[in-house]
Amino acid sequence: MSNSKEYFQLCATLILVSLWTSLITPAECFLIRNKNMNLTMTEYSVDMPDIPSISTTIVRGETHIYFFTFSSSFLEKWPAYQLQFYAETDLAFLNQTSKRSYPLLVTAYWHGSIRSWEIPIYVPKDAQELRRGSRFSDNLVGKTFWDYPIDKQFDLWNLTVQICINNDATVFYKMKIATLPDFRVRHGLHVTGMATASAPSIYLFTPMLLAWQHLFIEVTSNTEICTLLSIQKLQGPFLDQMDRRMEMDYLETFTLKTALSLRGDKFPDGFLLVFYPFPDDTKCERLENHNGDWRTNVFRKKDMQFVIREGMPLSDYTLPLVFPIIVMLCCGYVTLLIQWRFNKERKLVLDGFKPFAPIVRRHSLFKSHITINDLVIEEHTRVAVQSKRYCRGVIVSTAFYCIPVFQLIRTFSDRLLETGDFDVCYFNHYCSHMLGSIHDFNHIYSNIGYLFFGLLYGLLVWRRQRVMCNPTTINQIEEQSSGCTCIPPHIGVCSQGNANAPNTPHRHGHGVCVHYSLLYCLGFTLFMTGIMSAGYHVCPSQSNFQFDTVFMYTIAAITVVTIYQFRHPTYLSANFTFIALAIVTCITVLGLLWEQSIVRISFTAIHSTFLISVLPKLCYNGYIRQNGRLVHHWHNMMHLLLLKLKDDILEGRLFKPQNVVWRAPHDPETLIIPGPGRLVLPGFFLLVNFFSLLAIWTVLGEQNFATQVLFVCVMNGSMYTLFYSFLKWCHGECRRNLWIQPCFYLISSLILWSVAMFYFFDVSSTWEHSPAESRLLNTDCLVMNFYDSHDMWHFLSSAALFCSAMVLLTVDDDLIDQPKSTIPVF
């Protein structure tokens, strides 16, 4: 290809190929519309990296063809180049034509491939803005080509560039072939580059002999321009279509920083790293947060610095994976030792070998006027059945809820694998370790704490029930009219007394009523919290965030019901409880999908209505009698309370203190016992929920709706636990050795919750922002170069939930020798 004849043959071939591929080609300019074309051909030999630029003018009917010759040895040293163009027109000529939008037409031929491009013509605002020498570095269009490996090898390679215009104006253009010295990237080397939407930056990384299992790419920038980072397999000689989604294996948007982990065997021949700045920042902002400025600029510059290094190999996973298991096994062993030690203490008390002094009731301010015996109803079988329904209900609801959840999780996972679009999932890319096709394995594995402690808690509840509810004494227990029943096998309601102790007065009528079915529910929901959280972290996003919180709502609700039924042996409907949880879940989903105030207003109204309807039962439960029997049904209680309200209004004592028993005018056997103690529990729930709802409108106003609902639920469960412990102290029940165990768990849970909340608010990613904005929060690993702050939240919160559940299991061990007739209700 060294003589003019071959040049003309190549030009003719170029024109025919362009027509055959139906491109918008220069052939249309000078073959169809201008038969008397003015053809100019120029030859250049490229033998140095700094190639001079070409500057000239072109008018309609002219065609410029340039031949650039590269030697094979030169291409081995400098394998990649960028064709850079800049075009502008004289304002006087532009005003004379109506075809102002016609661009400069460029066709290039290299390594057997042909490309055709439209180069936009810069239009100056006035004649003084024509600065041909200075604008080339600002508003240029760049097209990358490289020495693509092919089977045939030649000593010389030609690049042919053909330029024409289909406009009546005189156009000035510049063309330059810029060498890309950093095209081939080496591992561990920090590379600095610059890119625009019209001239993306492209780099080649070849693993060569590196036997890396994982690659880690870290990118930083000093400009907040929205940019697309994509990973692509090796393509043909021209790299001018890198912004097409179908060519991308992985992609993500970023502004100031990002990172990406890849499997080493995914690209055995290497890959292309492409930086494509968008003309505007709309793709890096949430639509509702956009400021309304939609102006675009394809020439704005994006600087970036990146490095490619080896990710954590699988051999280094062993210690981070094994260490948490060892710590949890040690915690379980300590828990079993504590249980063994205090079980011996309890056995001595139950067998009568270590009697305690009677409990002295103190602090009359909170003193209750009713005892557990006053609340024992004749329908003890119904209480047991309702208690067992909690376990059945939570299992059935879990099955129906989890099946579509797992299907949706599979869909998200497949979508991520098929598209490679990491904007779908909100990962902490700076601490995201892969295992097989699972991209964020460490955040999934860290949920193992919920599984371990859930199973351990279920085992401890089973052991406690086996000791306290001996099946050989069921007939003896059922003969006693006062007290709760123990329903085998292993699920039901049981008193804290041991009826199998022959030489002790401590029988079934001692201690509080423990609903083991509710305790099993706590262990099961703790276990399922880990399952659902792991599923959420397969691909964290706004659409599946409720998976991570739904069982937290259940834990809070079961905690409240469990504590309430310790001293209220009246049944609370399991169906009603799960219906309420279903309503909360539905409202949460609506709040996540539509972040609007109307959803929060609806939740506040529904929650307030529910609280107002429940407060009368909490306030008067045990204080209303009819014909010598306890009134515990809500509708019967409301009917009698309305009668009392009417009577108080007629008698003028509505706002007066009442210290005498009220009797219904039409039925003297219907009475309501007075007592200030009944106002303690309703007043507590009223204050807690008032300040919780106030917080979601003020302090937590910027949080997502699911977190606000979770805050209300958690506040009710946690504060009720503390309130119950405080009332025990007020009634003088926390002065025995058996109180040391629940006190230890209570203090441990408070410490663990405090530390866990610190890591919870140390956010490393959030779906409340755009994917690019979320990546600004990404942080490095904190522990063992494997776990970040959210992983620590998983570990610590699972241990804190376990300690909180252990408080419920052991909180009333100091009452196992106390008759129910002496245990106050609060």
C-alpha positions in Angstrom: 0.0 0.0 0.0 2.7 2.5 -0.9 1.7 3.9 -4.3 -1.2 6.2 -5.4 -3.0 3.5 -7.4 -3.5 1.4 -4.2 -4.7 4.6 -2.5 -7.4 5.2 -5.1 -8.4 1.5 -5.0 -8.8 1.7 -1.2 -10.8 4.9 -1.6 -13.2 3.3 -4.1 -13.6 0.3 -1.8 -14.3 2.6 1.1 -17.1 4.4 -0.9 -18.7 1.1 -2.0 -18.7 -0.4 1.4 -20.2 2.8 2.8 -23.0 2.7 0.3 -23.6 -1.1 0.9 -23.9 -0.6 4.7 -26.5 2.2 4.2 -24.6 4.7 6.3 -24.9 8.5 6.1 -21.6 8.7 4.2 -19.5 11.2 2.4 -20.2 9.3 -0.8 -23.6 10.9 -0.8 -21.9 14.3 -0.7 -19.7 14.0 -3.8 -21.1 11.1 -5.8 -24.8 11.9 -5.8 -25.1 15.6 -5.4 -21.9 16.8 -6.9 -20.6 14.9 -9.8 -17.8 17.4 -10.3 -16.3 16.6 -6.9 -13.1 18.1 -5.6 -11.2 15.2 -4.1 -8.1 15.9 -2.0 -5.9 13.1 -0.6 -3.1 13.3 1.8 -0.7 10.7 3.1 1.1 10.7 6.5 3.5 8.3 8.0 3.1 7.9 11.8 6.4 7.3 13.5 6.3 9.3 16.7 3.8 9.6 19.6 3.3 13.3 19.2 1.4 13.5 15.9 0.7 17.0 14.6 -2.9 18.1 14.1 -4.5 18.9 10.7 -6.3 22.2 10.3 -8.2 23.3 7.2 -11.5 24.4 5.8 -14.1 22.5 3.8 -17.1 23.5 1.7 -19.8 21.6 -0.1 -18.6 19.5 -2.9 -15.1 18.9 -1.4 -13.9 15.6 0.0 -10.8 15.2 2.0 -9.2 11.8 2.4 -6.2 11.2 4.7 -4.0 8.1 4.8 -2.1 7.4 8.0 0.5 4.6 7.9 1.5 2.8 11.1 4.3 0.2 11.4 3.7 -3.0 13.4 6.6 -2.2 15.7 5.2 1.3 16.5 1.8 -0.3 17.2 3.3 -2.7 19.7 4.6 0.2 21.7 1.6 2.5 21.2 -1.4 0.3 20.6 -4.3 2.7 21.0 -5.1 6.2 19.6 -8.0 8.6 19.6 -9.2 10.4 16.5 -10.1 13.9 17.7 -12.3 16.3 15.7 -13.4 19.9 16.2 -15.5 21.9 13.7 -16.9 25.4 13.6 -18.3 27.7 10.9 -18.2 31.4 10.1 -21.3 33.2 11.4 -21.7 35.1 8.1 -21.9 32.0 6.0 -24.2 30.3 8.6 -26.7 33.1 8.3 -27.0 32.5 4.6 -28.1 28.8 4.8 -31.1 27.2 6.3 -29.2 23.9 6.8 -27.6 24.8 10.1 -27.9 21.4 11.7 -26.0 19.5 9.0 -22.8 18.1 10.7 -19.4 17.3 9.4 -19.4 13.7 8.0 -16.4 11.5 8.7 -15.8 7.9 7.6 -12.8 5.8 8.8 -11.4 2.5 7.8 -9.0 0.5 10.0 -8.1 -3.2 10.5 -10.9 -4.3 8.1 -13.6 -2.3 9.9 -15.4 0.8 8.8 -17.2 3.5 10.8 -19.1 6.6 10.0 -19.7 9.5 12.4 -21.4 12.9 12.5 -19.2 15.6 14.0 -21.3 18.5 15.4 -20.4 22.0 14.1 -19.8 24.6 16.7 -21.9 27.7 16.2 -20.4 30.9 17.7 -22.7 33.4 19.4 -21.0 36.3 17.6 -18.0 37.0 15.4 -15.7 37.7 18.3 -16.2 34.2 19.7 -14.4 32.6 16.7 -11.3 31.3 18.4 -10.1 28.4 16.2 -6.9 27.9 18.1 -8.2 27.6 21.6 -11.5 25.6 21.3 -9.9 22.4 20.0 -9.1 21.2 23.5 -12.6 22.1 24.9 -15.3 21.0 22.4 -13.6 18.1 20.7 -15.2 14.8 19.6 -13.0 11.7 20.2 -13.2 8.3 18.6 -10.9 5.5 19.9 -9.2 2.8 17.8 -6.5 0.3 18.7 -4.4 -2.5 17.4 -7.0 -5.2 17.7 -5.4 -8.6 17.6 -6.2 -10.5 14.4 -4.9 -13.6 12.6 -3.3 -11.8 9.7 -0.2 -9.7 10.5 1.4 -7.0 8.2 4.4 -4.8 8.5 2.3 -1.7 7.8 -1.3 -0.7 8.7 -3.2 2.1 7.1 -5.9 4.3 8.7 -8.1 6.0 6.1 -10.2 9.0 7.1 -12.6 10.6 4.7 -14.3 14.0 5.5 -17.0 15.9 3.6 -19.9 18.2 4.4 -23.5 18.5 3.1 -23.9 22.2 4.0 -23.5 25.4 2.1 -21.5 27.1 4.8 -17.7 27.1 5.0 -16.6 24.9 7.9 -13.3 25.0 9.6 -12.2 21.8 11.2 -9.3 20.3 13.1 -8.3 16.7 13.2 -5.7 15.1 15.4 -4.6 11.5 16.1 -3.7 11.5 19.8 -1.7 8.6 21.3 -3.2 7.0 24.4 -0.1 6.1 26.5 -2.2 4.8 29.5 -4.5 2.6 27.4 -2.9 -0.6 28.8 -3.4 -0.6 32.5 -1.1 -2.5 34.9 -2.3 -3.8 38.2 -1.6 -1.7 41.3 -0.8 1.3 39.2 -2.8 4.5 39.8 -4.0 5.9 36.5 -5.3 9.5 35.9 -7.5 10.4 33.0 -10.0 12.8 31.5 -13.2 12.2 29.7 -16.2 13.9 28.1 -19.5 12.7 26.7 -18.1 13.3 23.2 -14.8 11.6 24.0 -15.1 8.8 26.5 -12.0 7.4 28.2 -11.2 3.7 27.5 -8.6 1.5 29.1 -7.5 -2.1 28.6 -6.7 -4.4 31.4 -5.2 -7.8 30.7 -4.7 -10.3 33.6 -2.0 -12.2 31.6 -0.4 -14.6 34.1 -2.2 -13.2 37.1 -4.1 -16.0 38.8 -6.5 -13.7 40.6 -9.8 -15.0 41.9 -11.2 -11.6 42.3 -10.4 -8.1 40.9 -11.1 -4.9 42.8 -11.4 -1.6 40.9 -11.4 1.7 42.8 -12.3 5.0 41.2 -12.2 8.5 42.6 -12.8 11.9 41.0 -12.6 15.6 41.9 -15.6 16.7 39.8 -19.3 15.8 40.5 -20.1 15.1 36.9 -22.4 12.1 36.5 -20.4 9.3 34.8 -21.1 5.8 33.6 -18.5 3.2 34.5 -18.7 0.1 32.4 -16.8 -3.1 32.1 -16.8 -4.7 28.6 -15.3 -7.6 26.8 -12.7 -6.9 24.0 -14.3 -5.5 20.9 -13.2 -4.7 17.4 -10.7 -2.2 16.1 -13.0 0.8 16.7 -14.1 1.5 20.3 -16.7 4.1 19.3 -19.9 2.4 20.5 -19.0 2.0 24.2 -22.1 3.7 25.5 -24.5 1.0 24.2 -26.0 -1.1 27.0 -25.9 -4.3 25.0 -22.1 -4.1 24.8 -21.7 -3.7 28.6 -21.1 -6.7 30.9 -21.2 -4.5 34.1 -22.1 -0.9 34.6 -22.8 1.6 37.3 -23.1 5.4 37.7 -20.9 7.5 40.0 -19.9 11.1 40.7 -17.0 11.4 43.1 -16.1 7.8 43.9 -17.1 4.2 43.3 -15.6 0.7 43.4 -16.4 -2.7 41.8 -15.5 -6.3 42.5 -15.2 -8.8 39.6 -14.5 -12.5 39.3 -11.1 -13.1 37.8 -12.3 -16.0 35.6 -15.0 -13.8 34.0 -12.6 -12.1 31.7 -9.7 -14.4 30.9 -8.6 -12.3 27.9 -8.9 -9.0 29.7 -11.6 -6.3 29.6 -12.2 -2.7 28.6 -12.8 -0.1 31.3 -14.9 2.7 29.9 -15.7 6.1 31.5 -18.6 7.8 29.8 -19.7 11.2 31.4 -23.3 12.0 30.8 -24.3 15.3 29.2 -26.3 16.1 32.4 -26.6 14.8 35.9 -30.2 13.5 35.8 -29.1 9.8 36.0 -27.2 10.4 39.2 -30.1 12.2 41.0 -33.4 10.9 42.3 -36.2 12.4 40.2 -38.0 14.0 43.1 -34.7 15.7 44.2 -33.9 17.1 40.8 -33.5 20.9 40.8 -35.2 21.3 37.4 -32.0 22.3 35.4 -32.1 19.9 32.5 -29.5 21.6 30.3 -26.9 19.3 28.7 -23.3 19.8 27.8 -21.5 17.0 25.9 -18.2 18.7 26.3 -17.9 19.1 30.1 -14.8 17.4 31.4 -14.7 14.6 34.0 -11.4 13.8 35.7 -10.9 10.4 37.3 -8.2 8.4 39.1 -8.5 4.6 39.3 -6.5 1.6 40.3 -7.0 -2.2 39.7 -5.7 -4.5 42.3 -6.3 -8.0 43.5 -9.5 -8.6 45.6 -9.6 -10.8 48.6 -8.9 -14.4 47.6 -11.1 -17.2 48.8 -8.3 -18.6 51.0 -8.5 -15.5 53.1 -12.2 -16.0 53.7 -11.6 -18.8 56.3 -10.8 -16.7 59.3 -13.5 -14.1 58.9 -16.1 -16.9 58.4 -15.0 -19.1 61.3 -14.3 -16.4 63.9 -18.0 -15.3 64.3 -19.0 -18.9 64.7 -16.4 -19.4 67.5 -17.6 -16.2 69.3 -21.2 -17.3 69.0 -20.4 -20.8 70.3 -18.6 -19.2 73.3 -21.6 -17.0 74.0 -23.9 -20.1 73.8 -21.6 -22.0 76.2 -21.6 -19.1 78.7 -25.4 -18.9 78.4 -25.8 -22.6 79.1 -23.5 -22.3 82.1 -25.6 -19.5 83.5 -28.7 -21.4 82.9 -27.3 -24.5 84.6 -26.2 -22.5 87.6 -29.6 -20.8 88.1 -31.6 -23.9 87.3 -29.9 -25.5 90.3 -31.0 -22.5 92.3 -34.6 -22.7 91.0 -34.7 -26.5 91.7 -33.7 -25.9 95.3 -36.5 -23.4 95.6 -39.1 -25.5 93.9 -38.2 -28.6 96.1 -38.4 -26.5 99.2 -34.8 -27.0 100.2 -34.0 -23.2 99.9 -37.0 -21.1 100.9 -36.9 -17.4 100.5 -38.3 -14.8 102.7 -41.7 -13.4 101.6 -41.6 -10.5 99.3 -42.4 -7.2 100.9 -44.4 -4.9 98.7 -43.3 -1.3 98.5 -43.9 2.0 96.8 -47.6 2.4 97.1 -47.6 4.9 94.3 -47.6 2.1 91.7 -49.2 -0.5 93.9 -51.8 -2.7 92.2 -55.0 -3.6 93.9 -55.6 -6.9 92.0 -53.6 -10.1 91.8 -53.2 -12.8 89.2 -55.9 -14.9 90.9 -58.4 -12.1 90.4 -57.9 -12.4 86.6 -57.9 -16.2 86.3 -61.0 -17.0 84.2 -62.9 -20.2 83.8 -61.9 -20.5 80.2 -58.4 -21.7 80.8 -58.6 -24.1 78.0 -59.4 -21.3 75.6 -56.3 -19.4 76.9 -54.1 -22.4 76.1 -55.6 -22.8 72.6 -55.1 -19.1 71.9 -51.6 -19.4 73.1 -50.9 -22.3 70.7 -52.4 -20.4 67.8 -49.5 -17.9 68.0 -47.1 -20.6 66.9 -49.4 -21.9 64.2 -50.2 -18.4 63.0 -46.6 -17.3 62.7 -45.6 -20.4 60.8 -48.5 -20.2 58.4 -48.1 -16.4 57.8 -44.4 -16.9 57.3 -44.9 -19.6 54.7 -47.4 -17.5 52.7 -45.2 -14.4 53.0 -41.8 -15.9 52.3 -42.7 -17.9 49.1 -43.4 -14.8 46.9 -40.5 -13.0 48.7 -38.0 -15.7 47.7 -39.4 -15.5 44.1 -38.9 -11.8 44.0 -35.4 -12.1 45.4 -34.6 -14.7 42.7 -35.9 -12.2 40.1 -33.6 -9.4 41.4 -30.6 -11.8 41.5 -31.2 -13.0 37.9 -31.7 -9.4 36.7 -28.3 -8.4 38.2 -26.6 -11.4 36.7 -28.2 -10.9 33.2 -27.8 -7.1 32.9 -24.8 -6.4 35.1 -26.4 -3.2 36.1 -25.3 -2.4 39.7 -27.6 0.6 39.9 -30.3 -2.0 40.6 -28.8 -3.0 43.9 -27.4 -0.7 46.6 -24.1 -2.4 47.8 -21.2 -1.0 49.8 -18.8 -1.7 47.0 -15.8 -0.9 49.1 -16.6 -3.8 51.4 -18.4 -6.3 49.2 -16.9 -9.7 48.9 -18.0 -12.2 46.3 -18.6 -16.0 46.6 -19.6 -17.6 43.3 -22.4 -15.6 41.7 -23.3 -14.0 45.0 -21.9 -10.5 44.9 -22.3 -9.3 48.5 -21.7 -12.5 50.4 -20.4 -10.9 53.6 -23.6 -9.0 54.2 -25.6 -12.2 53.7 -23.3 -14.3 55.9 -23.3 -11.8 58.8 -27.0 -12.7 59.4 -25.8 -16.1 60.8 -26.2 -14.6 64.3 -29.9 -14.4 64.0 -30.0 -18.1 62.9 -27.8 -19.3 65.7 -29.4 -17.3 68.5 -32.9 -18.1 67.3 -32.1 -21.8 67.4 -30.4 -21.5 70.8 -33.3 -19.6 72.3 -35.7 -22.2 71.0 -33.6 -24.9 72.7 -33.5 -23.1 76.0 -37.3 -22.5 75.9 -37.8 -26.2 75.2 -35.5 -27.2 78.0 -37.3 -24.8 80.4 -40.7 -26.1 79.4 -39.6 -29.7 79.8 -38.6 -29.1 83.3 -41.5 -26.9 84.3 -44.3 -28.8 82.5 -43.8 -32.4 83.3 -46.3 -34.5 81.3 -46.7 -37.0 84.2 -48.3 -34.3 86.3 -50.8 -33.0 83.7 -53.8 -34.7 85.3 -52.8 -33.4 88.7 -52.4 -29.9 87.3 -55.7 -29.9 85.5 -57.6 -30.8 88.7 -56.6 -27.5 90.2 -59.2 -24.9 89.4 -56.9 -21.9 90.0 -53.9 -21.5 87.8 -53.0 -21.9 84.1 -52.8 -25.2 82.3 -49.9 -26.9 80.7 -50.7 -28.3 77.3 -48.3 -30.8 75.8 -46.4 -31.4 73.7 -44.0 -28.6 74.6 -46.2 -25.8 73.4 -48.7 -24.1 75.6 -49.2 -22.3 78.8 -47.6 -23.3 82.1 -47.3 -21.8 85.6 -43.9 -21.2 87.1 -44.5 -23.8 89.8 -43.5 -27.5 89.8 -46.4 -29.8 90.6 -44.1 -32.8 90.8 -42.3 -31.8 94.0 -43.8 -34.1 96.7 -42.2 -32.5 99.7 -42.9 -28.9 99.0 -45.9 -26.6 99.3 -45.1 -24.9 96.0 -47.8 -26.2 93.6 -49.3 -25.1 90.4 -50.8 -22.0 92.0 -47.4 -20.3 92.4 -45.6 -18.0 90.1 -46.7 -16.1 87.0 -48.2 -17.8 83.9 -45.6 -18.4 81.2 -46.9 -18.8 77.6 -44.3 -21.0 76.1 -46.0 -20.7 72.7 -45.2 -17.0 72.6 -41.6 -17.7 73.6 -41.2 -20.2 70.8 -42.6 -17.5 68.5 -39.8 -15.2 69.6 -37.2 -17.8 68.8 -38.8 -18.5 65.4 -39.1 -14.9 64.4 -35.5 -14.2 65.5 -34.4 -17.0 63.2 -36.6 -15.8 60.3 -35.2 -12.2 60.8 -31.9 -13.6 59.7 -33.4 -15.5 56.7 -35.3 -12.4 55.4 -32.4 -10.1 56.0 -30.1 -12.4 54.1 -32.6 -12.4 51.2 -32.8 -8.6 51.2 -29.0 -8.3 51.0 -28.9 -10.4 47.8 -29.9 -7.2 46.1 -30.7 -4.4 48.5 -33.2 -1.9 47.1 -36.3 0.1 47.9 -38.6 -2.5 46.5 -37.5 -5.3 48.9 -36.6 -3.3 52.0 -39.7 -4.5 53.9 -38.2 -8.0 53.8 -35.5 -6.8 56.2 -37.9 -5.3 58.7 -41.2 -7.3 58.7 -40.1 -9.8 61.3 -38.8 -7.0 63.5 -42.4 -5.8 63.7 -43.4 -9.4 64.7 -40.8 -9.5 67.4 -42.0 -6.2 68.9 -45.6 -7.3 68.9 -44.9 -10.8 70.4 -42.7 -9.1 73.1 -45.6 -6.8 74.2 -48.1 -9.7 74.2 -45.8 -12.0 76.1 -45.1 -9.5 78.9 -48.7 -8.5 79.1 -49.8 -12.2 79.6 -47.3 -12.9 82.3 -49.8 -11.3 84.8 -52.9 -11.2 82.7 -54.1 -14.8 82.1 -56.9 -13.7 79.8 -56.5 -14.6 76.2 -55.4 -12.2 73.6 -56.6 -13.2 70.1 -53.8 -14.5 67.9 -55.9 -13.7 64.8 -56.3 -10.1 65.9 -52.6 -9.8 66.5 -51.6 -11.1 63.1 -54.2 -9.0 61.4 -52.8 -5.9 63.0 -49.3 -7.0 61.8 -50.6 -7.5 58.3 -52.1 -4.0 58.3 -48.8 -2.6 59.5 -46.9 -4.4 56.8 -49.3 -3.2 54.0 -49.0 0.4 55.2 -45.2 0.0 55.3 -45.1 -1.2 51.7 -47.3 1.7 50.6 -45.0 4.1 52.4 -42.0 2.7 50.7 -43.5 2.8 47.2 -45.1 6.3 47.7 -43.0 8.5 50.0 -45.8 10.9 50.7 -47.2 12.6 53.8 -50.6 11.0 53.3 -49.3 7.6 54.1 -47.7 8.8 57.3 -50.9 10.6 58.2 -52.9 7.5 57.6 -50.5 5.4 59.8 -50.7 8.0 62.6 -54.5 8.0 62.4 -54.8 4.2 62.3 -52.3 3.7 65.1 -54.0 6.3 67.3 -57.4 4.7 66.7 -56.0 1.3 67.6 -54.4 2.6 70.8 -57.6 4.4 71.9 -59.6 1.2 71.4 -57.2 -0.9 73.3 -56.6 1.4 76.3 -60.0 0.7 78.0 -59.1 -3.0 78.1 -55.7 -2.3 79.5 -57.1 0.2 82.0 -60.1 -1.9 83.3 -58.9 -5.5 82.7 -59.6 -7.2 86.1 -61.6 -4.4 87.6 -65.0 -5.2 86.1 -67.1 -8.0 87.5 -70.5 -9.2 86.5 -72.4 -11.8 88.6 -69.2 -12.6 90.4 -67.3 -13.4 87.1 -64.6 -11.4 85.5 -65.6 -9.4 82.4 -62.7 -9.7 79.9 -64.4 -9.4 76.4 -63.7 -6.1 74.8 -67.3 -5.4 73.6 -68.8 -6.3 77.1 -66.3 -4.1 78.8 -67.1 -1.2 76.5 -70.8 -1.6 77.1 -70.4 -1.4 80.9 -67.9 1.5 80.7 -70.4 3.5 78.6 -73.1 2.8 81.3 -70.7 4.0 84.0 -69.8 7.1 81.9 -73.5 7.9 81.5 -74.1 7.4 85.2 -71.1 9.5 86.2 -72.4 12.4 84.1 -75.9 12.1 85.5 -74.5 12.0 89.1 -72.0 14.8 88.5 -68.9 12.8 89.5 -67.2 12.5 86.2 -64.2 14.5 87.2 -64.1 13.6 90.9 -61.9 11.0 92.5 -63.7 7.7 93.0 -62.7 5.5 95.9 -65.8 3.3 96.2 -67.0 0.4 94.1 -69.4 1.4 91.3 -72.5 -0.7 90.8 -74.7 -0.6 87.8 -78.1 1.0 88.6 -80.0 -1.8 86.8 -77.8 -4.7 88.1 -76.1 -4.4 91.5 -74.1 -7.6 90.6 -72.3 -5.6 87.9 -69.5 -3.6 89.5 -66.2 -1.8 88.8 -63.5 -1.9 91.4 -61.7 1.5 92.0 -57.9 1.7 92.1 -55.3 4.1 90.8 -53.0 1.2 89.8 -55.1 0.5 86.7 -54.1 3.8 85.1 -50.3 3.0 85.2 -50.1 0.7 82.2 -52.5 2.6 79.9 -50.8 5.9 80.9 -47.4 4.3 80.0 -48.5 3.1 76.6 -50.1 6.5 75.9 -46.9 8.4 76.7 -44.7 6.0 74.7 -46.8 6.1 71.6 -47.4 9.8 71.8 -43.7 10.6 71.8 -43.0 7.9 69.2 -45.5 9.4 66.8 -44.1 12.8 67.6 -40.6 11.6 66.8 -41.5 10.3 63.3 -42.8 13.7 62.5 -39.9 15.6 63.9 -36.6 14.0 64.7 -37.1 11.0 62.3 -38.9 13.0 59.6 -36.1 12.5 57.1 -35.9 8.7 57.6 -37.7 6.3 55.3 -41.3 5.3 56.3 -40.3 1.7 57.1 -37.7 2.9 59.6 -40.3 5.2 61.2 -42.8 2.3 61.6 -40.1 0.1 63.0 -39.1 2.8 65.5 -42.7 2.9 66.8 -42.9 -0.9 67.2 -39.4 -1.2 68.8 -40.1 1.6 71.2 -43.3 -0.2 72.4 -41.5 -3.5 72.9 -38.3 -2.3 74.5 -39.9 0.4 76.7 -42.5 -2.1 77.9 -39.7 -4.5 78.9 -37.9 -1.8 80.9 -41.2 -0.6 82.4 -42.1 -4.1 83.5 -38.7 -4.5 85.2 -39.1 -1.1 86.8 -42.6 -2.1 88.3 -41.1 -5.3 89.6 -38.6 -3.2 91.5 -41.3 -0.9 92.7 -43.2 -3.9 94.1 -40.1 -5.3 95.8 -39.6 -8.3 93.6 -36.0 -7.7 92.5 -34.3 -8.5 95.8 -33.5 -12.2 95.4 -30.6 -14.1 93.9 -32.7 -15.4 91.0 -33.1 -11.8 89.8 -29.4 -11.7 89.0 -29.9 -13.7 85.8 -32.5 -11.5 84.1 -30.6 -8.4 85.4 -27.5 -9.7 83.6 -29.4 -10.2 80.4 -31.1 -6.8 80.7 -27.8 -5.0 81.2 -26.1 -7.0 78.4 -29.0 -6.2 76.0 -28.8 -2.5 76.8 -25.0 -2.5 76.2 -25.3 -4.5 73.0 -28.2 -2.3 71.7 -26.2 0.9 72.4 -23.2 -0.3 70.4 -25.4 -1.8 67.7 -27.2 1.4 67.2 -23.9 3.2 66.7 -23.1 0.9 63.8 -26.7 1.1 62.5 -26.5 4.9 62.0 -23.0 4.5 60.4 -24.6 4.2 57.0 -22.4 2.8 54.2 -25.2 2.7 51.5 -28.8 3.7 51.3 -31.6 3.3 48.7 -33.1 6.6 49.9 -30.7 8.3 47.4 -29.7 7.6 43.9 -27.2 4.8 43.3 -24.5 7.3 42.5 -25.3 9.3 45.7 -25.4 6.1 47.7 -21.8 5.2 46.6 -20.6 8.4 48.2 -21.4 6.7 51.5 -19.4 3.6 50.8 -16.7 2.9 53.3 -13.9 0.3 53.7 -14.2 -2.8 55.8 -13.9 -2.3 59.6 -13.3 -5.8 61.0 -10.8 -8.4 59.6 -10.9 -6.6 56.2 -14.2 -8.4 55.6 -17.1 -6.9 57.6 -18.3 -3.3 57.5 -20.5 -1.3 59.9 -23.7 -3.0 58.7 -22.3 -6.4 59.3 -21.5 -5.4 62.8 -25.1 -4.2 63.2 -26.2 -7.7 62.2 -24.0 -9.5 64.7 -24.6 -7.1 67.6 -28.4 -6.7 67.0 -28.9 -10.5 66.9 -27.0 -10.9 70.2 -29.1 -8.0 71.7 -32.3 -9.5 70.5 -31.3 -12.8 72.1 -30.5 -11.1 75.4 -33.8 -9.3 75.3 -35.6 -12.5 74.7 -33.7 -14.2 77.6 -35.0 -11.4 79.8 -38.5 -12.5 79.1 -37.7 -16.1 79.7 -36.1 -15.5 83.2 -37.6 -12.2 84.4 -40.1 -13.8 86.9 -37.9 -16.6 88.2 -37.9 -14.8 91.6 -41.6 -15.5 91.9 -41.7 -19.2 91.4 -42.4 -19.8 95.1 -45.0 -17.0 95.4 -48.7 -17.8 95.4 -50.7 -16.2 92.6 -52.9 -14.6 95.2 -49.9 -12.5 96.3 -48.6 -11.5 92.9 -49.9 -8.1 91.8 -51.1 -7.4 88.3 -49.5 -4.4 86.5 
